[in-house]
């Protein structure tokens, strides 16, 4: 095997990652659940690459009382960009698998990690904006209170417990990141041995 060529198993795993990224376009990427005594079954909101799902209309109604802006799909430029970004990343991953060059793997891994950090920061900013920029004339105003849901995990917001974590598409994206990092490290170690 040439020192600049990827191992066969690396190519297979890269192809799986590429297909996974394309699949993530069509599955929920993130989920936010709200639990409260008056909603024992909970309320859910699912974030896809191009739309919102779940009971976000009910959540919007509740958010109105505490002064949060209405969550509207058409206000998110991300929904216009993210499906294409995931499609392009998936296609590049498949090309790296097909051509099997180590330098392409290293370059793509860095590109993908930068994308992942930017994606999470953008999501955190979205949550911050909705949780902090409140209407001062809302029906319920608690001085000093903000309603930003957690990026990952659970948080108490008045009588609601908000849970936020990756869904199917998000786990695929996280899994792809770990596989890319592992493959880059393993392939680099093989090159150093040779």
Order of alpha helices (4+ residues) and beta strands (2+ residues): alpha-beta-beta-beta-alpha-alpha-alpha-beta-beta-alpha
